[in-house]
Amino acid sequence: MRDPDLTQIDAARHLLIAGPTASGKSALALAVAEAQGGLVVNADALQVWSCWRVLTARPGPDDLARAPHALYGHVAPGTAYSVGDWLRDVASLTGRRLIVVGGTGLYLGALTRGLAAIPPTPSHVRATADARLAEPGGLAALVAELDPATRLRIDLANPVRVQRAWEVLTATGRGITDWQAETPPPLLEPAACQRIVLSADRNWLVDRIARRFGAMLEQGALEEVRAMRPLWDPAAQWAKAIGAPELIAHLEGRIPLDEAARLAVIASCQYAKAQRIWFRNRMRDWQLWPVGN
């Protein structure tokens, strides 16, 4: 990737960098931090887990030595961690210039739009929702039980959104849109930030994803997954790291390593596509930052 033109970056404001996986977000954040100063803050829900350094492409020791970083690998597997937890962590870092970088749209949106103070979902409610969603017709059944206002506001074809809304209504007796109407002011006002979304050519990005996963294997990704195999739970938050399920399948003897790598690259490309759709639909007022050849 060519050297970024940092003259377009306002050093007097916080910087928020969004973009699909493997698009060069971390490299840009590091370049800005070195040239202008600032604390690089992780906004990737997969990079918070302490067990995944190589597999989630967290900044390595050399990068950490070049500029201060925060909220990388600070959550142990088995710990519940939500966007609300992340916002509270970011709040503890204010008072300095932040360079917030990541591909998790929920994190970045909550940071600049605020987050409703919805109580945590009890484990028994979540277990019930998981079981019902797994049943034939489960998604439609949960949709039918939502309050009318929520049905009008959320993507009813998205099982994650429907389950979340059903859990909130069941646990609190109030629809999620009712809670969201009481959203407090954002931690960072949009005017106090420069917000950019990295925009990449699809073929360029696919090639980057494939090459990066190969490099991950060379750097020890398989060993990371092997170390977590005794604790493996595919439903756990930390187990959602792209490539982890495929490498587990290899370690269990179900597929060869080259097939695991091929499937992991496909999963990464699908994830990148979902990210790009999210950014296009939810971050239309962010500045596009072209990257690639």
C-alpha positions in Angstrom: 0.0 0.0 0.0 1.3 3.4 -0.9 2.4 5.9 1.8 -0.7 7.8 3.1 -1.0 11.5 2.6 -1.2 12.7 6.2 -1.7 16.3 5.2 -5.4 15.4 5.0 -5.5 14.4 8.6 -6.4 17.1 11.1 -4.0 16.7 14.0 -6.1 18.9 16.2 -9.0 16.4 16.4 -9.5 12.8 17.4 -9.2 10.5 14.4 -11.6 7.5 13.8 -10.5 5.0 11.2 -13.0 2.4 9.9 -12.5 -0.1 7.1 -12.9 -3.8 6.1 -10.5 -6.4 7.4 -7.0 -6.3 5.8 -7.5 -2.9 4.3 -4.5 -1.3 6.2 -6.3 0.4 9.1 -3.7 -0.4 11.7 -0.8 0.8 9.4 -2.5 4.1 8.8 -3.2 4.6 12.5 0.4 3.9 13.4 1.6 6.3 10.7 -0.6 9.0 12.1 0.4 8.4 15.7 4.1 8.6 14.8 3.7 11.7 12.7 1.2 13.7 14.8 1.0 12.0 18.2 -2.0 10.3 19.8 -3.1 7.1 21.5 -4.0 4.2 19.1 -7.2 2.7 20.4 -8.6 -0.7 19.3 -12.2 -0.7 17.9 -12.2 -4.3 16.7 -14.3 -6.7 18.7 -12.0 -9.6 17.8 -8.8 -7.9 18.8 -9.8 -7.5 22.4 -9.2 -11.1 23.2 -6.0 -12.0 24.9 -5.7 -15.4 23.3 -5.6 -14.1 19.7 -2.6 -12.0 18.7 -1.6 -13.5 15.4 -5.0 -14.7 14.3 -6.6 -11.3 14.6 -3.6 -9.3 13.3 -3.2 -7.4 16.4 -0.3 -4.9 16.4 3.0 -6.7 17.2 5.8 -5.8 19.6 7.5 -3.5 17.1 4.3 -1.5 16.4 3.6 -1.3 20.2 7.1 0.1 20.7 6.6 2.8 18.0 3.4 4.4 19.5 1.1 3.9 22.5 -1.7 1.5 22.0 -4.8 0.6 24.2 -7.5 -2.0 24.4 -5.7 -4.7 22.5 -5.8 -8.2 24.0 -7.0 -7.0 27.4 -10.0 -9.4 27.8 -9.6 -13.0 28.9 -11.5 -15.8 27.2 -14.7 -16.6 29.1 -15.3 -13.0 30.1 -18.4 -11.4 28.8 -17.5 -8.2 26.9 -20.0 -5.9 25.2 -20.0 -2.7 23.3 -21.0 -1.0 26.6 -17.9 -2.4 28.2 -15.8 -1.1 25.4 -17.3 2.4 25.6 -16.5 2.4 29.4 -12.9 1.4 28.6 -12.6 4.2 26.0 -14.1 6.7 28.5 -11.1 6.0 30.8 -8.7 7.1 28.0 -10.2 10.5 27.3 -8.1 13.6 28.0 -5.7 13.0 25.1 -5.9 12.7 21.4 -7.4 9.4 20.4 -6.8 7.5 17.1 -9.6 4.9 17.2 -9.2 2.2 14.6 -11.1 -0.9 13.8 -13.7 -2.7 11.7 -16.5 -3.1 14.3 -19.2 -0.7 13.2 -21.2 -1.1 16.4 -18.2 0.2 18.4 -17.6 3.1 16.2 -21.3 4.0 15.9 -21.8 3.9 19.7 -18.7 6.1 20.2 -20.1 8.9 18.1 -23.9 8.4 18.4 -24.2 7.2 22.0 -25.4 3.9 23.4 -28.6 3.1 25.2 -28.1 2.0 28.8 -29.9 -1.4 28.3 -29.4 -3.8 31.2 -27.4 -7.0 30.6 -29.3 -10.0 29.3 -29.6 -12.7 32.0 -28.0 -16.0 30.9 -31.2 -18.0 31.1 -32.9 -15.6 28.7 -30.1 -15.8 26.2 -30.1 -19.6 26.5 -33.8 -19.7 25.8 -33.3 -17.4 22.8 -30.5 -19.6 21.5 -32.6 -22.7 21.7 -35.7 -21.1 20.1 -33.7 -19.6 17.2 -32.2 -23.1 16.5 -35.7 -24.6 16.1 -37.4 -24.7 12.6 -39.2 -21.5 12.1 -37.5 -20.0 15.2 -36.6 -16.7 13.6 -40.2 -16.0 12.5 -41.4 -17.0 15.9 -39.2 -14.5 17.7 -40.1 -11.8 15.2 -43.8 -12.4 15.9 -43.2 -11.7 19.6 -41.4 -8.4 19.2 -43.2 -5.1 19.9 -44.5 -3.3 16.9 -42.1 -0.4 17.1 -39.1 -2.7 17.1 -40.4 -4.7 14.1 -40.5 -1.5 12.1 -37.0 -0.4 13.0 -34.7 -3.5 12.8 -33.6 -5.9 10.0 -36.0 -8.8 10.6 -33.9 -11.0 8.3 -30.9 -10.7 10.6 -31.0 -13.4 13.3 -28.5 -11.5 15.5 -30.6 -8.3 15.6 -33.9 -10.2 16.1 -32.5 -12.3 18.9 -31.0 -9.2 20.6 -34.3 -7.4 20.4 -36.3 -10.4 21.7 -33.9 -10.8 24.6 -34.2 -7.1 25.6 -38.0 -7.2 25.5 -38.1 -10.5 27.4 -35.7 -9.4 30.1 -36.8 -5.8 30.6 -40.4 -5.7 29.4 -39.5 -2.8 27.1 -38.8 -2.8 23.4 -35.2 -2.1 22.3 -36.4 1.0 20.4 -37.9 2.3 23.6 -34.5 2.0 25.3 -32.7 3.5 22.3 -35.0 6.6 22.5 -33.3 7.4 25.8 -29.7 7.2 24.4 -27.4 9.6 26.2 -25.0 11.9 24.4 -22.0 10.3 22.6 -18.6 10.0 24.2 -17.1 11.8 21.2 -19.2 14.3 19.4 -18.8 13.9 15.6 -17.6 17.5 15.3 -14.7 16.7 17.6 -13.5 13.9 15.3 -12.3 13.3 11.8 -14.0 10.2 10.7 -12.7 8.2 7.7 -13.6 4.9 6.1 -11.0 3.1 4.1 -12.4 2.2 0.6 -10.7 -0.6 -1.3 -11.1 -2.4 -4.6 -12.6 -5.8 -4.0 -10.0 -7.8 -5.9 -7.1 -5.9 -4.2 -8.7 -6.7 -0.8 -9.2 -10.4 -1.6 -5.6 -10.7 -2.5 -4.5 -9.0 0.7 -6.8 -11.2 2.8 -5.3 -14.4 1.2 -1.7 -13.3 1.6 -2.3 -12.1 5.1 -3.8 -15.4 6.2 -0.8 -17.2 4.8 1.5 -14.9 6.8 -0.6 -15.6 9.9 0.1 -19.4 9.5 3.8 -18.7 9.2 3.7 -16.5 12.3 2.0 -19.1 14.5 -1.8 -18.8 14.1 -2.2 -22.6 14.1 -0.2 -22.8 17.4 -2.5 -20.1 18.9 -5.6 -22.1 18.0 -4.0 -25.4 19.3 -3.4 -23.7 22.6 -7.1 -22.8 22.9 -8.4 -26.2 21.7 -9.0 -27.6 25.3 -11.3 -24.6 26.0 -12.9 -24.5 22.6 -16.6 -23.5 22.6 -17.9 -22.5 19.2 -20.6 -20.4 20.8 -18.2 -18.3 22.9 -17.5 -14.7 21.9 -13.7 -15.3 21.7 -14.3 -18.3 19.4 -15.7 -16.0 16.6 -12.2 -15.0 15.4 -12.1 -15.5 11.7 -10.1 -18.6 10.9 -10.4 -20.2 14.4 -13.2 -22.6 13.5 -11.5 -23.7 10.4 -8.2 -24.4 12.1 -10.0 -26.2 14.9 -11.5 -28.5 12.2 -8.0 -29.2 10.9 -6.6 -29.9 14.4 -9.5 -32.4 14.9 -8.5 -34.2 11.8 -11.6 -33.3 9.8 -9.9 -31.3 7.0 -6.3 -30.8 5.8 -4.5 -27.5 6.5 -4.7 -26.2 3.0 -8.5 -26.6 3.0 -8.8 -24.9 6.4 -6.8 -22.0 5.0 -9.0 -21.8 1.9 -12.2 -21.8 4.0 -10.7 -19.2 6.4 -9.9 -16.9 3.5 -13.5 -17.3 2.2 -14.9 -16.5 5.6 -12.6 -13.4 5.8 -13.8 -12.2 2.4 -17.5 -12.7 3.5 -16.8 -10.7 6.6 -15.2 -7.9 4.6 -18.2 -7.8 2.4 -20.5 -7.5 5.4 -18.3 -4.7 6.8 -18.4 -2.8 3.6 -22.2 -3.0 3.5 -22.4 -1.8 7.1 -20.1 1.2 6.4 -22.0 2.1 3.2 -25.4 2.0 5.0 -24.5 3.3 8.4 -21.5 5.7 7.8 -22.6 7.7 4.8 -21.4 10.9 6.5 -17.8 9.6 7.0 -15.0 10.6 4.7 -14.0 8.0 2.1 -10.3 7.2 2.1 -9.2 5.2 -1.0 -6.6 2.6 -0.5 -5.0 0.1 -2.8 -3.0 0.1 -6.0 
